[in-house]
Amino acid sequence: MAGGTPRVHYLAGFSCPLGGLAAGKPRVLCHEADVFLSTGSEFVYVYDQEGGLLTAVYRFPDQVWHLQLLAPRRALYVLCARRGIYCLSLDTPSRSVSQANKDSEEDELPYPVMPVDPDACVLPDATLCAFTVLDDMLVALAQGPTQWKMQLFEHPCLGEDPQPGGQIGEVELSTYTPEIGIPGKPTAPHFLPVLCCMSLPGSRAPHGHPQACGGFTLEGALFGLLFGADATLLESPVILCGLPDGQLCCVALRALVTSRSAPGDPKALVRILHHLEEPVVFIGALKTEPQTEEAVESELSSMEVHSDCLVALGHHGRTLAIKASFDKSGNLVPELQEYFLPGPVLCAACGGGGRIYHSTPSDLRVVDLAQGSIPLDPQQPNRAPGSLPPTLCPTSLSVCSVLTVSVSPRAPAGETELLALSAKGRLMSCSLSPKSPGPTRMTSASADRKIKELLSGIGDVSERVSFLKKAVDQRNKALTSLNEAMNVSCALLSSREGPRPISCTTTTSWSHLPLQDVLTATCLLQNSGDFSLDRGWTLCIQVLTSSSALDLDAAGSAVTYTIPVDRLGPGSQREVTLPLGPTESGVLDLPVTVSCALFYSLREVVGGALAPSDPLEDPFLEEHALDLLPEQEGICLPLSRLTVDMLRCLRFPGLASPHTQAPCLLSPARDPVDTFLEACCGPSSEPTGPASLRAKYLPPSVASIKVSAELLRTALEDAHSGVPLCSATLQWLLAENAAVDIVKARALSSVQGVAPNGTDIHLIIREVAVTDLCPAGPIQAVEIQVESSSLADMCRAHHAIVGRMQAMVREQAAQSSSPPDLRMQYLRQIHANHEALLREVQALRDRLCTEDEASSCATAQRLLQVYKQLRSPSLVLL
């Protein structure tokens, strides 16, 4: 078989992602001295073989899926993913490229990078997956929702603008099952369909080299057997289509054109030739029978090779070959033979002498279908001399990782030159010379060349082994991390009641800064379990502030802090301190909720492991690796939740120990003009400002709540036994405050504190008797009263007290404690009074929106009085 020892020359290198290029999309075309190449990215490169350098780089808006050269028009047609078909004129490239940003990119790169102008898109269609160009027609294959659709467009004559005209034909091919992808985003097929044009000798067929234009010329006998008498009489080119589901079908173009004027059954236009049952990756034609000298000279003069064998290759190696032969009766019949070659097949090309070059991840091989390449088997006497061989024996060319291959027309007579692109982005030239008829003595030069080729092959295999080893290590680490994350998740979700192996405790404290005091939250993350939190874990702390009490329409704001957790082993802890307020304006909107959670990022840990280091094993997994992840980007495990209210933030400078001086409380930052005016008034002047005026001339705002003494004794008997009830109640309310120890030591029942904005708040606890509620007599109760010159601060403190009381009542109600007998008529009267007050509040608020400034003062004053009555109800928590 010809084509024995290859001589490999590396022409150029192109950038590729980590792990190499993916198969299926790269293309290589050769025209004269220029090589047109795409690596599957958005770039198309033009390489000059004679000069040995890149001459141009075209940049498209998306990935390039297919290239085809129309040599007579010197036009390059490019299929851009999710965009359409572009046409680049090789004579006047300025018409097809944009000059914007061209100068700046030429300064940085040794070759010009030319963005393709949007006007160069001659057929915009996001569903196009394949195309082929003839002299007078353009055929495109579009991916519909459930069917493939072949469209035929008219092409202008030579010398005109190379843009397609109107659509002149359309037919739907077989149905398929659409792939599941991201909603709203078109799903690209894993395997692109293959189009190839077959024509009769002498008919109007694509000119130039067959590999450049994607067309072949079949002998009349084989053409008639395959495509029927109608296509033969019409001398119509036929488009062969290989689909990802394995179907091999054909459409006669002139029959498709005439069906538009005389429509009939569209299914009659499509003929299914065969089904490979695996994705079709290549369709071509070969000349297998020996030729006479006159036939060879005729083909050389017309630049047409009359092929006598049709071949199609599947992704997993199934190969179909069809020839025209005679049966026992002398009738002309199609001979069909299936072979099984090593797979997966990444690319293929037809060469001279009946040879097929095909690439697998491990090697570039060649098989020979020419007559006489395999001797006749004596055990098969019925085999005709011109028939196809029963088996194919692939021969290795010792070149691995080839993604796309093309036969160069520039090879010297008797030799074959292949242009190939490797997975590492190398453009190679492989020269194949015929084998010598007898054994020859190896010279020193050939021995050196053989050693270099072997070393190059060893280097390629070693590099691929390192890629695979790196991928295995990366996936093992990802699996280990996922197993650890699963253990942590199960431990945290199954231990909600008892102690948790991983906990986060939040405490608050006041920090003294030069300008003002700041309330800070300290989150302590502790790992008490046997697990280790490594890569992918993040501590998320969300600080949610409530809306301002003075602005009912204001919405709360949330700030989330993310702190990467790096190697938090068993017994380790991590502390994070965050500011809670006040803000620059001196406002601290309470309550503030601090929520802590652990987040495990699946995208960070698993995303890299899903992308294969060797895309040749599954060439289309690299583009869809992240699509295999679930919609959620990770796992969120809540740890703790803390509400910071007014009772927790109160400070008590008057409770400082006599031996220690209380720290000076810094008020929030004030306006410099106000500070200057106060300094000018002198130290003996009375304090000014809205807060001091409100405290001097207006009575304090008061709110109270009454709780049954029996209810409090039952709830507090364990933690505050032997302590007076009023003092125990105050200690219980301030249990989360830093001053609770001083309150316990002094057994206080009332205390005066300072709010975050500097306003005084007075808490008074006393025992009272509630009459008229129980027919058996007065009910002993405890009244909790809040006083403050600031209405907003009083409301915040009252809200905090009510929240604690609600939690206590729910806990005691679960213990089935029965309340005493009550006077229901009295309760109904109180409820009616409260409903009347609420209706009056709504009416007064409506009047404030319509009255002028003079009338609104009285309405506002009445509104405050009604609010005061609502804040001091006559009911008791029992």
N, C-alpha and C positions, 0 to 999 in steps of 0.2 A: 504494500500500500504506500502511496506517495505521502509525503508529509511527515517524515520521520523525526529528525532531530531539530528542535526549535532553537533559534537564536533570539534571545530576549534583549531588547534595548529599552531602557526607561527614558521616555521623552520628557515628561513633565510631572509635577506633583501638584495636587489640588487639596484645599482644606477639607477636612472631614471631621465629623463629631467623634467624641470618645467612643471607642468600640468599633469604629469603621462606618462606611456607608451602608445603607439598606438597599437590598436588591429590589428589582421591579420597576424602578423609575429612571435610573441612569441610562443615557443613550450616547452612542458614538457614531458619527457620520463622517465620511471622507469624500471630498470633491476636489479633484486636482491636487494642489499642495496643501489645501486647508482641511483641518479636522475640526468639526463642530461637535462639541461635547457638553453634556449636562450631567451633573452628579445627583440629581434629585432635589436640589435646592432651588432657589429662585434665580440662579445664575446660569447663563449659557456662555461657554468659552469658545474662542476661535484660536486655534493653534496652527502656526505655520511650520510644516515639516521641513521645508528647505532652509528657513532661517533658524529653526530650532527655538522659537520663542512664541509667547502669547501675543496676539495682535489686537485683540479686543475682548471685552467682557460685557455682556448685556445683562441687565438686572430687570427681572420681571416682578410684578406685584405679589406673586405667590409661587408655589412649587411648580417646576416644569415637569410634565408627565410624558411628553412625546415630542420628537423632532422629525421633520421631513423636509427634504430639499427638493425643490423643483428646478432642476438644472437649466432647462431652456430659458426660463424667466429670471434665473439667478435670484431666486427668492427662497427664504428659509421660513417655513411655517412651524409655529411653536404652539403646543397646547399647554395652557397655564391652568393649574387646578383652580376650580371654582371661579374662573374668570371667562375663559373662552379661548379662541384661536387667534394668535397674533401672526402678522406677516412682516418679516424684515427683508428689506431690499439690500442685497449685497453690493450693488453698484453705488447706490446713494443712501448710505445708512443714516444721514442726517434727517431724512424724512420719517424715519421710524423711531428715532430716539429723542429723548428730551435733553436739552442743553442745560437745564437747571441742575446745579450742584456738580456739574461735570468737571469744572476747573479745580474745585477744592479737592475732589477725590483723586484727580490725576496727580496732585502734588504729593499725596500720601502713598500711592501705589505705583509700581513700575509699569503698569499698563492701564489704558483708559477703561474706566467703568462707566457704561452708558445706560442710564435708566431708560427703559422703553416707554415711548410716549403712549398715553391711553388711546390716541387716535389710530395706533397700529393694530388695535384689536378689530379684526375684520369680521369675526363672528362671536359676539358676546353671548355666552350661555353658560351658566354655572353648573349645568348637568352634563356637559360633554365629558366623555371618558376616553374617546379614541377618534382618530380621523385618518384619512388618506387623501392625497391630492392627485388628480389626473390633469391632462392638458386642458380639458374643457369642463371639468366638473370637480367638485369638492364633496366628499362623502364624510359625514360625521355620525357618530354613535352617541346617543344621549341616554342617560339613566333616568327612567321614569319612576314613579312611585312603586310600581309592581312589574313593569315591562321595559325591555330595551327597545329603543326607537332609532331606526336608521333614517337619516335625512340626507337628501341630495340637493346640492346647490349648483347653480350655473356659474361657470367660470368665464371671464372675458378672454378675448383672443390675445395672441401674442402682441406685445408692445403696449397694451393698455394697462391701466392701474390694476395690480394683482389682487384686487378685492373681489370676493364672491358676489354674484348677483342674487336674484331672488331664488326662493326655494322652488324646485321643480319636481320634487317627489318625496314621498315619505311612506314608510312601512314599519309596522310593529313586529318585533321578533318575539321570542319565547318569554314567558313570564318567569319571575324569580321571587324569592322570599327576601324582602328588604332586611338589612342588618339593623340591629338595635344600637342606637347611638345616643348622643346628647340631644335632648329635646330642643327644637329650634335651630339646630346646626346640621347642615347636610352631611351625610355620612359618606365618606369616600370608600370605594370598593377596595378590599384587601388585594385583589388581583385585577389588574386592568384588562379589558378585552383587547383582542388582537384583530386588526384589519389588514387584508392583503388583497391586491388586485391581480386577477388572472385574465390574460387576453390571448386571442388567436394570433398566429404569425401574420404579419402584414396589416393588421388592423391598427386603428389609432390607439396606441398604448403609450404609457409613460416612457419617455426617452431617458437616456442616460443609464447609469449603473443601477441594477435592480435593487441593491441594498440601500441606495440613496433615496429612491422614490417609493420603495415598498411594493413593487410590482414585478410580475414574472410573465413570461410568454410560454404557453403550453402548446404542445403538438396538437394538431387538429383531432387526431383519434382520441386522445385522452380527454381533450376539452369537450368533445361531443358526448363521450360516455358519462362524464361527471355532471355536466350542466344541461344536457338535453339538446334537442334539435332546434328549439326556438332560439336559444342563445347563440348557437352556431350559425343559423341562417341570418340572424340580425347582426352577426359579427360584434356582439355586445361584450364589453368588458364585464367581468363578474367579480363581485366583491365577496371574498371569503371572510367569515367572521367567526372567531374563536372566543367563546364566552367563558366566564369564570366557573360556570357549573359544568363545563366539559362539552357543551354542544358545539358542533362544527356545522355551520349553515352557510348558504350562499344566496345571493340576490343578483339577478341580471339587471344591469343599470338601465339599458334601453327599454326593457320591459317595464321597469319602474317608472320611467318617463312617460311611456305611452299609457300607463294605467291612470295617469292623472287626467288625460283627455277622455279615456274610455274606462271609467272605473269598473272594477269587478271585485272578485273575492281577494282581499289583500293577502290572505294566507297562501294563496296560490303563487305569489311572487317569491316566497321564501321556501327553500328546499334544505332539509336537514340531511347532510351527508353522513355524519357519524356522531357518536357520543363517546368521548374519552373517559367520562366519569371522574375527571379531575380537571382543575383549571388549565386552560390552554395558554401556553406561554410563547409559542412560536408556530408560524405557518410559512412554508417555503416550497420551492420546487428545484429539482435536480435534473441533470443530464447523466443517465446511468449507462446508456448503450454506447459502444465505440462509434466514432465518426470517421468518415472518409476525409481525405485532404481537401476535396472540393467543398464539402459541407463545413469544414472548419474555416476555410477562407471566406465562404459566404457569410457565416455568422460574424466573423471579425469585421467584414466590411459593413454589415448592417448593425453592429453593436447589439445584436439580439442573440440570446441563447435559447434554443427551442428545447425546453425541458420536457422530459417524458415521465417524470415521477413527482407526485405531490406528497409532501410530508407535513406532519403536524406533531408537536411535542407537548406533553402534559407536564405539570409541575412535579409530579412524583416519578417521572421517567417513562410513562407509557407513550410509545411512539407509533404513529400510523403512517404507512406508506401505501400509495395507490399508483398502479401502472396499468397501461393498456396491453393486454396479451390475448392470445388465441386459445380457445378451449380445444377439446379433442375433435370437435366437429369443424374446426376452422373458423368459428365465429369470434368476432372481436368482443371481448368482455373485460370488465375492470377486475384487476387482480389486487386484492386488499390483504395487507399483512400487518400484524401488530407485533411490536417488540417491547421489551422491558429493559430500559437502560437504568444505570445507577442514578439515583436522585438525592435530594431535590434538584431539579433543573432550574438554574437561575437565568440563563440566556442561551441563545443558539444562533447559528448563522450557516448559510449554505455556501459551499465553496465549489471550485471546479473539480471535475473528475468524479462526481457523485459522492462527495464527502460532506458530512455534517459535523460542525464543530459545536459542542455544547459544554457548558460549564456547570460544575457542582461546587459546593463549599470546599471540597478537598482537592479538586483537580480540574484541569481543562482537558477534555477528551475529544477524539475524532473517531467517527465510524464511516465506513465506506460501503455504499450501496451500488457501486458501479459493477457492471457485468464483468465477470472474470476475477473480481477481487476475492471471492471465496470459491475454491474449486468445487466441482460437482461431487456430491456424495454418492458412492456406488450403491449405497443402501436405498437411495431414492431415485430409481430409474425413471419415474414419471415426471420428474422436474424438467421443465422446458429450459432450453439454453438461455433465453432472455428474461427469465422470471426473476422475481425478487429473492434474495437469499433467505433461508429459513431463520437464521439467527444473525445477530450483529455482535461483533467483538470490539468493544471500545478500546482504543489505544491511548494511553496517557501521554500528555505533552509536557508534564512536569511543571505546570504553572497553576498555582492555586489562587483561590479567592477572587476569581474574575466575575464581575457583575454584569458587564455588557461587552459584546464582541462584534466586530464588523470586519468583513473581508475587503482589503484595500485593492483598488484597481491599478495601483502603481507598481505592483510586483513584477519583477523581470519574468521573461518567458520560462516556463517550467518550474517556477517557484510560487509559493503562496505567502502573502503577508497579512497578518491579522493585527487589527488595532483593538486593544482591550483596555478596560479600566478596572483596577483592582479595588478591593474593599477599603484599602488604605488611601485611596485617591490618587493612585499612580497611573498615568497613561503609558501603556507599553506597546511596543512593536515587536511582534513575534514572526520571524521569518522561518518558513518551513521549506526545506529542499527535498527533492526525491531521494529515496534510499539508493545506495549503490547496489548494483546487481550482485556483487560478491563481497566477501570479507576484505576489509582494508586494514592496514596497519595504522594505529592511532599515532598521530604526530604530536610533538610537544605542544604546539599551539592549540590543537584540538583537545589535548588532555587538560591544559590550563582552562580552556573555555568550559569543559565538562565539569571541572572542579568548581569553578565559579558558579555554574548553574546549580550544582548540587548544594553548595553552601547557601546560595540564594533561596533554594527550596527549603533547606533546613531552617534558615532564618525566618521564612514565612510561617512554617509550621510551629517553630518555637514561639513566635509572637502570638500566633493564634492560641497556643496552649496557655500562654500567660494571660491572654484575655479571658479565656474560659476559667482559669484558676481564680482570677480576680472576681469574675461574676459569681463563682461558687462561694468564695469567701464573703462577698457582699450579701448574698442571699442567706448564708448561714447566720451572719450577724443580724440581719433583719428578722429572721425567724426567732433567734434568741431574744431579741428585743420585744417581739410580739408576744412570746411566751411569758416574759417578765411582765409586760403590760397586762396580759390576761390575768396573771396571778394577783397583781396589785388591784385590778378592777374587782375581781371576785372577793378579795379580802375586804375592800372598802364597802362594797355593796351588801355583804353578808354580816357586817358588824355595826349596824346602825344603832343598836341599843347599847351594847357593851363598849369597852375600850377599843379604839380603832388603831390598827398598826401604823397608820400615817395620819397625823393630826396637825391642825393649824390653829393656834390659839392667838386671839387678837386682844390686845390691851391698849388703853388710851392714856395719855398723859399730856401735861402742858409743858412746852419748851419755851424758855426765855430767850428771845432774840433782841437785838439792839433796838428795833423800832416798835415791835409789838410781840405779845405772846401768841404762840401758835399751838393749836391742838393737833397732836400727832397720834397715829395708830401704828402699833408695832405688831407685826404678824410673825409668829414663830412657827416655822414648819419643822416638825419633828418626825423622824423615821424610827419607830420603835419596833418594826417588824424585821423579817429576815430578807427583805427585798432590797434592791438597789435601783434608784432612779437615775438613769443615764440619759443618753441622747434621745431627743424627741419629747421629753417632759418639760412642761412650762407651768410655773405658778401664776395663775391669773387672779388678780385682786381688783374687784369692781367696787368703786365708791359711788353710791347713789345718794344724791341730796334731794330733799323734799322741796316743793315749791314754796315761795316766800309767803308768809302768813299775811303780809300786807298787800300782796298782789295775787288775787284768787285765780287769775288767768295764766299766771306764770307756770311753766312746766319744770319739773325737776330735771337735773342734768346728771349724767353718768360718765365717769372716767374709769377706764380699765387699764391697769398696769400689768405688764407681762414680764416675768423674771425667769429666764432660762434656768432650769435645775440641772446642774452638771455634776454627776457622780455624787449623789447623796446616798451614801451607803448606810447599812444598819447602824443605829445609834447616833447618827449625825443629825445636825439641825442647821437650819438656815434662817436668819433673821432679816426682816425687811421693815423699814420705817417709812411711812408715807404721811404727808401733811393733809389734814382734813380742813383746815381753815383757821381763822377767817380769811376771806379773800382780800384782794388789794383795796376794795371799798370798805373793809372792816365788817362784812356781813358773814355770819355763819348760820346757814339755814339748817335748822334741826327739825326732825331727826335725820341722821346720816346712817345709811346702811352699808356695812363693809362685808362683802361676800368673798370668800376664798374658795378656789377650785383648782384642781390639777387638770391640765390639758395634755393629751398625748397626740402628737401630730403624725397621722398615718402617711401623709404626703412626704414629710421629711424623711421618715425612716424607710417606708416601703416603696416610695416612688422611684428612687434610684435603683433599687433591686429589681423592679419589674422591667426596666429598660435593659435589653440584653446587651452584654458586652460584645457578643459576636452576632450581629444581625443576620448573618447568612443562615443561621439555623432556622429562624422564622423572620424573613426579611420585612414583614409588615407589622411586627409586634412593636417595633421601636416607636412608630408614630402614634400607636394607640395604647401605649403602656399605661399612661395616667387615666385613660378612660376605663380601665379595669377596676380602679378604686371606687368605693361607694361614694354617694353624693356627699356624705358628711366627710369633712377633711380630717376629723380626728375624734377622740373620745374625751368627754368632759366629765370629771368626777367631783361633785361638790364636797367640800371639806367642812366649812363652818360659815356661820352667818351671825353678825353682831349688829345690833341697832344702838347707835350712840344718840341718846336723847338728852334733854336738859338736865335731868337729875344726875346723869353721869358726868356732865361737863361743869356743874356748879363748883365754884371755889369758895373757901371759907377762910378768909384772912383773919377773922376775929377769933378763930379756934386755935391759933398757933400757940405752942407751949410758951409759958412765961419765960423760960430760959433761952428760948430761941426766938429771934425776930422774924416776923412774917415777911416773906418776900414781897417786894413791891409789885403790884399788878399793873402791867402796862396796858393802857386802853388802846383800842384800835387806832390805826394811823389816821390823823386828822389833817384837815386842810391847813397849809402853812399860814394863810391869811388869818384864820380863826386863832391860831396859836399866837400870832403876832399881836392881835387886838387884845387878847387876854393878858399878855405880858404888859401891854401899855396901860391897862386899867389898874395895875398894881395888885399886891398880894391881899390888901384889905377889901377889895371889891368882892361883891357877891358873884357866885358862878353864873355864867350865862350859857345860852344854847338851848335847843329844843328840849333835851332830856332834863336839864336842871329846871327849866321853866315848868315843865309838866310835873316834876316832882314837888315843886314849891306851891303851885296854884291849883293843881287838880288832885282829887283824892285817888289813892291807889286802886288799881283794878284788883278785884277779889273774886276768887272762885273756891268752892268748897265741895266736898263729897263726904257723905256719912256712910259708915260701915258698921255693921253689927259687931259689938264687942265679942260676942260668942264666936262669930265667924273668924275674927282675927286671932282669938286665943287658940282655936282649933288649928289654924294654919301655922301659927308661930310658936306653938308650945314646945316643939322639939329643939329649935335653934335658939330660942330666947326664953327659956324657962327661968323663973325667978326674977325676971326683969319687969318693971312696970309696963303696962300695956302701951301707953303713949310713947314711952322711950323705945320699946321694942318695935313699934310701928315705924318710927322714924329711922331706926337702924335698918329695918327691912327695906324701906324706900331708898336709902342711900347705900345699900349693900355693895353696889358696883362703883361707888365713889371712893376716891383716895382718902377722904376725911372720915370714913366710917369708924376707924379705930378710935379717934378722938371722941366721936359721938357716943360710942360704947363706954369709953372710960368715964365720961362725965354724966352718963345717963340723961342726956338732954331730951326734951320733948318739943322744943322749938329751936330753930336756928335761922340765921340770916346769912345768905350767900350772895355771890356775885355771878351774874350771867356772863357769857363770853363777850358781850358788848359793853360790859361795865355796869349794867343796871342791877340794883339790889332786888333780891327775891327773898321773901320771908315765908318760911314753912312753920306752921303752928299746928300741933297735934293736941287735942284735948278730948276728954270724955264728956258726953252730953246724954240727955235722956229725951227720947222721941215719944211724944204723946199722940193721942188721937189716931194711932195706927193699929194698935192691937187692943182688942177688947179686954184682954187679961191684965193690962196695965202698961206703964211706960217700958219702952225697949231701950236697954243700955247700948249706946253706940259710941263710936269714935269719929270725931269730925277732923278731917284733914283740910286745912285752909291754906291757900296760896295767895300772897299779896305781892304786888309789884307795881312800880310806877309805869312800866312798859306793858301795854296791853299784849303785844306780840310775845314777849318773854313769859308773861303769865299764862298765856294760852299754851305755849310749848311745855311749861312745867305741868300744867293741868293735864295735857295730853299724855305725858309720860306717866303720871300717877294713874290715870284711867286705864292705860295699857297694863300696868302691873296688877291693878284690881281685877281686870277681866281675866287675866291668866289665873289668878288665885281663885276666883269664883268658879271657873271651869274645872279646876282641879278638885275643889271641894264638892262640886255637883256630881262628879264622877264617883264620890264616896257615898252617895245616896243619903245625904243629910237632909232632913225634912224641915222646912221653915215653920214658924209659929202661925197660929190663926190670925188673919188680918181682916180689917174692915174693908170689904170690897167696894162699898159705896164711896168711901173716902178715897180709895185708889182711883176709882173712875173719875171723881171730881178733879183730882190732881192731874190725871191724864188729859181731861178736857181743858183744864187751864193751860197746860203745856201746848196743846194743839192750837189754842187761841193765840198764845204768844208766838208760835211759829208762823201762823198766818199773818200776824201783825208785822213780824220781821220781813216777810216777803213783800207786804204792801209798802213798808217804809223804804225798802231798797229800790222798789219800782219808782217811788216818789223822788228819791235822790237823783235818778237819771233824768228827770224832767224839770225839776225846780231850779230856780236861779240860786246864786250864792247866798243871798240874804235869807231866803226861806229854808235853804238846806241846812242851816246851822241848827235850827230847832228840831228838824227831822233827825239829824245825826245824833243830837243829844238824847232824843227819845229812843233811838235805836240802841244806844249804849245802855240805857236803863233796862230795856227789854232783854238784851244780852246778859246783863247782870242778874236778872231774875232767872234766866235759863241756867246760868252757871251755879246757882245756889238752889237746887231742887229740894223739895220736902221729902224725898224718898230715901230709903236706907237700903244698902246692899245687905241681904240676909243670907 
